[in-house]
Amino acid sequence: MKKEKTLSGLLRSLAKAPKAIHGKELLEEQAKKLQLKMLRIQQGVFHKKDRVIIMFEGFDAAGKGGAIRSITEKLDPRNVRVIPIGAPTEEERGKPWLYRFWRDLPSPGQIVIFDRSWYGRALVEKVDGLTTADKLKSAYAEINEFEAQLQNDGIILIKFFLGITKDEQLWRFEDRLKDPYKQWKIGMPDINARKNWNKYVSATDEILLKCNPRTSQWHLIAANSKKFTRKEVLSIVTTRLKLCEMWMEKAAERYDAKKFAKLLRK
């Protein structure tokens, strides 16, 4: 599948593509190797005192949680945080709207993963009419400025949007309703969002147009296959953070394991 620049284009391509994706075992094998790379990268982030943000947006049931788990599964939990973003609290509504995201930025040596993000203003708040026209008009420039500030301060920012077709989302929702351990994931907000599907696609395309500078570009992922999604996300993250892996490889070359083995026996 060709690399699409808009969500609407990606969804058209997915609708034409065959549902079954071959090589699932290969995708799993590749993902496992990338997870080990991710562990080495996390060690590099910690020792170099880098700061990393990995941010996910996408339709409900697009696989954000699974993609996040694939990143964090092998990592040291002390130096990675997952921040789930929902509606702002009463306290947060009384502060500048980006306040709650500033509050959860990574410390030196830390990876922070946002499950949804500041783009909610231009997505759910826009589609559901939860913000004023004036605030929405300025949101795109404010987001660009916010991300530029993060990067100018040395934070590495990686942005993902996971796109699935409406039919695939319906199948996943129905599958969740059959599982008593997953039924809680379905609620009226999901039903209402499906009714506004086209509005969400249009809002996402506007984000990809207005908030996609070369310095912080979106990675738009065809997410109808969960295994492909997880492998692709891991591949992009490990490529973007390659310098951290290389730093650890050089550190490993200097590490004298035999010396410490001898000291342990004294």
C-alpha positions as CSV (number, residue, x, y, z in Angstrom):
1,M,0.0,0.0,0.0
2,K,1.3,3.4,-0.9
3,K,2.1,6.0,1.7
4,E,-0.9,8.3,2.0
5,K,-0.8,11.9,3.2
6,T,-4.5,12.2,4.3
7,L,-6.7,10.0,6.4
8,S,-9.4,10.0,3.7
9,G,-6.9,8.7,1.2
10,L,-5.7,6.0,3.6
11,L,-9.2,4.8,4.2
12,R,-9.9,4.6,0.5
13,S,-6.8,2.5,0.0
14,L,-7.7,0.2,3.0
15,A,-11.3,-0.3,1.6
16,K,-9.8,-1.6,-1.7
17,A,-7.1,-3.8,0.0
18,P,-7.8,-7.5,0.8
19,K,-8.8,-8.0,4.4
20,A,-6.4,-10.8,5.1
21,I,-2.7,-9.8,5.5
22,H,-0.3,-12.7,5.0
23,G,2.9,-13.3,7.0
24,K,1.4,-12.8,10.5
25,E,4.1,-15.1,12.0
26,L,6.8,-13.0,10.3
27,L,5.2,-9.8,11.6
28,E,5.2,-11.2,15.1
29,E,8.9,-12.3,14.8
30,Q,9.9,-8.9,13.5
31,A,8.0,-7.2,16.4
32,K,9.8,-9.3,19.0
33,K,13.2,-8.3,17.6
34,L,12.2,-4.7,17.6
35,Q,11.0,-4.9,21.2
36,L,14.5,-6.0,22.2
37,K,15.9,-3.0,20.2
38,M,13.4,-0.9,22.1
39,L,14.8,-2.1,25.5
40,R,18.3,-1.2,24.4
41,I,17.0,2.2,23.2
42,Q,15.4,2.9,26.6
43,Q,18.7,2.2,28.3
44,G,20.3,4.8,25.9
45,V,17.6,7.3,26.6
46,F,18.2,6.9,30.3
47,H,21.9,7.1,30.3
48,K,22.0,10.0,27.7
49,K,19.3,11.8,29.7
50,D,17.2,12.3,26.6
51,R,13.5,13.1,26.8
52,V,11.1,11.3,24.4
53,I,7.3,11.7,23.7
54,I,5.5,9.1,21.7
55,M,2.0,10.3,20.9
56,F,-1.0,8.3,19.6
57,E,-4.2,9.4,18.0
58,G,-6.8,7.4,16.0
59,F,-10.3,6.1,15.9
60,D,-11.8,4.1,18.8
61,A,-10.7,0.5,18.5
62,A,-7.9,1.4,16.1
63,G,-5.3,-0.4,18.2
64,K,-3.7,2.4,20.2
65,G,-3.6,0.4,23.4
66,G,-2.1,-2.7,21.7
67,A,0.6,-0.5,19.9
68,I,1.5,1.1,23.2
69,R,1.8,-2.3,24.9
70,S,4.0,-3.5,22.2
71,I,6.4,-0.6,22.9
72,T,6.3,-0.9,26.7
73,E,6.2,-4.7,27.1
74,K,9.9,-5.3,27.5
75,L,10.8,-1.9,29.0
76,D,11.8,-0.9,32.6
77,P,8.6,0.5,34.0
78,R,10.6,3.0,36.1
79,N,11.5,5.1,33.1
80,V,8.4,5.0,30.9
81,R,5.0,6.5,31.6
82,V,1.7,6.1,29.7
83,I,-0.6,9.1,30.0
84,P,-4.3,8.4,29.0
85,I,-6.0,11.5,28.0
86,G,-9.8,12.0,28.5
87,A,-12.0,15.0,29.1
88,P,-10.4,17.8,31.1
89,T,-11.3,17.9,34.8
90,E,-13.0,20.9,36.4
91,E,-9.6,22.1,37.7
92,E,-8.0,21.8,34.3
93,R,-10.9,23.8,32.6
94,G,-9.9,26.7,34.8
95,K,-6.4,26.8,33.4
96,P,-4.9,27.3,29.9
97,W,-5.9,24.3,27.8
98,L,-2.4,23.0,27.2
99,Y,-1.6,23.1,31.0
100,R,-2.4,19.4,31.5
101,F,0.0,18.4,28.8
102,W,2.9,20.5,30.1
103,R,2.4,18.8,33.5
104,D,3.1,15.4,32.1
105,L,6.2,16.1,29.9
106,P,9.1,13.7,30.3
107,S,11.9,14.2,32.8
108,P,15.6,13.6,31.6
109,G,16.0,9.9,30.8
110,Q,12.3,9.2,30.4
111,I,9.9,8.1,27.7
112,V,6.3,9.4,28.0
113,I,3.6,7.9,25.8
114,F,0.4,9.9,25.3
115,D,-2.7,7.8,24.6
116,R,-4.6,10.6,22.8
117,S,-3.3,14.1,23.1
118,W,-3.6,17.8,22.7
119,Y,-5.1,17.2,19.3
120,G,-8.4,16.5,21.1
121,R,-9.2,20.2,20.7
122,A,-9.2,19.9,16.9
123,L,-10.9,16.5,16.9
124,V,-13.5,15.6,19.6
125,E,-13.9,19.2,20.8
126,K,-14.3,20.4,17.3
127,V,-16.7,17.7,16.1
128,D,-18.8,17.7,19.2
129,G,-18.9,21.5,19.5
130,L,-17.2,21.5,22.9
131,T,-15.0,24.6,22.2
132,T,-15.7,28.0,20.7
133,A,-15.0,28.9,17.1
134,D,-12.4,31.5,18.2
135,K,-10.5,28.9,20.3
136,L,-10.6,26.4,17.6
137,K,-9.3,28.9,15.0
138,S,-6.2,29.6,17.1
139,A,-5.7,25.9,18.2
140,Y,-3.7,24.8,15.1
141,A,-1.1,27.6,15.6
142,E,-1.0,27.0,19.3
143,I,-0.3,23.3,18.8
144,N,2.5,24.0,16.3
145,E,4.0,26.5,18.7
146,F,3.7,24.0,21.6
147,E,5.4,21.2,19.6
148,A,8.1,23.6,18.4
149,Q,8.8,24.6,22.0
150,L,9.1,21.0,23.0
151,Q,11.6,20.2,20.3
152,N,13.6,23.4,20.8
153,D,14.0,22.3,24.4
154,G,15.5,19.0,23.2
155,I,12.4,16.7,23.5
156,I,12.1,14.0,20.7
157,L,8.5,14.0,19.5
158,I,7.0,11.0,17.5
159,K,3.4,11.3,16.4
160,F,1.1,8.5,15.2
161,F,-2.4,8.4,13.8
162,L,-3.8,4.9,13.4
163,G,-6.4,4.7,10.7
164,I,-9.0,1.9,10.3
165,T,-12.0,1.5,8.1
166,K,-15.5,2.0,9.5
167,D,-16.3,-1.7,8.7
168,E,-13.2,-2.9,10.6
169,Q,-14.2,-0.7,13.6
170,L,-17.7,-2.2,13.6
171,W,-16.2,-5.7,13.6
172,R,-13.9,-4.9,16.5
173,F,-16.7,-3.3,18.5
174,E,-18.9,-6.3,18.0
175,D,-16.0,-8.6,19.0
176,R,-15.5,-6.6,22.2
177,L,-19.2,-6.9,23.1
178,K,-18.8,-10.7,23.0
179,D,-16.0,-10.6,25.6
180,P,-17.1,-9.8,29.2
181,Y,-13.5,-8.6,29.9
182,K,-13.7,-6.0,27.0
183,Q,-17.4,-4.9,27.1
184,W,-16.5,-2.0,29.3
185,K,-14.6,-0.4,26.4
186,I,-17.9,0.3,24.5
187,G,-20.0,3.2,25.6
188,M,-22.2,6.0,24.2
189,P,-19.2,8.2,23.2
190,D,-18.2,5.4,20.8
191,I,-21.7,5.1,19.3
192,N,-21.9,8.9,18.9
193,A,-18.4,9.1,17.3
194,R,-19.4,6.5,14.7
195,K,-22.4,8.7,13.7
196,N,-19.9,11.6,13.2
197,W,-17.4,9.4,11.3
198,N,-17.1,11.6,8.2
199,K,-16.6,14.7,10.4
200,Y,-13.8,13.0,12.3
201,V,-12.1,12.1,9.0
202,S,-12.4,15.7,7.7
203,A,-11.1,17.0,11.1
204,T,-8.1,14.7,10.9
205,D,-7.3,15.7,7.4
206,E,-7.3,19.3,8.5
207,I,-4.8,18.4,11.3
208,L,-2.6,16.6,8.9
209,L,-2.6,19.7,6.6
210,K,-2.1,22.4,9.3
211,C,-0.1,20.6,12.0
212,N,2.4,18.5,10.0
213,P,5.6,20.5,9.8
214,R,8.8,18.8,8.6
215,T,10.2,19.0,12.1
216,S,7.3,17.0,13.7
217,Q,5.6,15.1,10.9
218,W,2.8,12.6,11.5
219,H,3.2,8.9,10.9
220,L,-0.2,7.8,9.4
221,I,-0.5,4.0,9.9
222,A,-2.9,1.6,8.0
223,A,-4.2,-0.2,11.1
224,N,-6.7,-2.7,9.9
225,S,-4.2,-5.4,10.8
226,K,-3.2,-5.3,14.5
227,K,0.1,-7.3,14.0
228,F,1.1,-5.0,11.1
229,T,0.3,-1.9,13.2
230,R,2.4,-3.0,16.1
231,K,5.4,-4.0,14.0
232,E,5.2,-0.8,12.0
233,V,5.0,1.4,15.1
234,L,8.0,-0.4,16.6
235,S,9.9,0.0,13.4
236,I,9.3,3.7,13.2
237,V,10.1,4.4,16.9
238,T,13.3,2.3,16.8
239,T,14.4,4.1,13.6
240,R,13.7,7.5,15.1
241,L,15.6,6.7,18.2
242,K,18.5,4.9,16.5
243,L,21.0,7.2,18.0
244,C,20.1,6.0,21.5
245,E,20.6,2.4,20.5
246,M,24.0,3.2,18.9
247,W,25.1,5.0,22.1
248,M,24.3,1.8,24.1
249,E,26.1,-0.4,21.6
250,K,29.3,1.7,22.0
251,A,28.8,1.6,25.8
252,A,28.5,-2.2,25.6
253,E,31.8,-2.4,23.8
254,R,33.5,-0.6,26.7
255,Y,31.8,-2.7,29.3
256,D,34.2,-5.2,30.9
257,A,32.0,-8.1,31.8
258,K,34.9,-10.4,32.7
259,K,36.2,-7.8,35.2
260,F,32.9,-7.7,37.0
261,A,32.6,-11.5,37.0
262,K,35.9,-11.7,38.8
263,L,34.9,-9.1,41.3
264,L,31.6,-10.9,42.1
265,R,33.7,-14.0,43.1
266,K,36.0,-12.1,45.5
